[in-house]
Amino acid sequence: MPGCLLHGIAATCEAVDVRREANGEQLGAFLKARRAQVSPSMAGLPGSAAPRRVPGLRREEVARLAAISTDYYTRLEQGRVQVSGAVLDVLAQVLRLDGDQREYLLTLAGKNAPPTAGNARQDVQPQMRHLLADLTLSAGFVIGHNTDLLAWNAMAAALVMDFGRVPEEERNYVRLVFTEPAIRVLYRDWEVMARLAVCHLRMDSRRNPDDPRLTALVEELSAMDPQFRRWWTSHDVATRAGGTRLLRHPVVGDLALERSTFQCAEDLGQQLVVWTAEPGSPASDALRYLASTIGSAAPMRA
């Protein structure tokens, strides 16, 4: 076998080992964070007058409820053992995981194949640009890996901020939520939305947990903002879904908009996020007025 081929196989195996190690560490941290959120009474365990040194469940309690050995569960939290899907299903029940948390757990354990992700910013798919161009009365964004902001339309710039003035390497939605004063003021429930954005970032991180760009972003925001640091270490996760966004815009005032998310079939790592208003509502009238002040709604990206 040629030497270059052997070298390529060795490099691939080394990359897989590094990724498995990173996922094992993330899996252990996630399990530890989740058991801290489950009290003995929630798990159906009898109460005790003895003081507890850890919040939530102890390792041995999780192991007993899951019918596995404490040593096995300890090694699982330490990222030193492979785990079966059956054990993960039981742990998901013991730790009371919701659907998003269970998906995150299975992905970290290698039971789900996450959408592929590299370490570089993505190029926006053409069809996503076309959809943005057709949105004249709604704000639209294309979100990529690790919540990178890849493209937006004129309504999004008018409603949120001029994203074009932000250097491309810093154009990340979670970063903007924490660093841009205009966005802090825009969200009437900023703390709720900021925490949800961190949950989205944590969920996205399952694709490539050792991504150096992700690591740099987390380190920057952790050093800058104690709320981000606390929410990130809580290991809470969520997928992007619909919901209401409560805004306070400097021109059109208070708005209640509906958020919808559409995944790109050609690149599962890209999602189109659209903020719309119910027809005939005050918010709809406000968006129409805002659209009349900006003219073109062509998609924008520096």
Summary of the structure (lengths in Angstrom):
residues: 302
radius of gyration: 22.1
end to end distance: 47.6
largest distance: 70.7
contacts: 866
relative contact order: 0.12
helix: 52%
strand: 12%
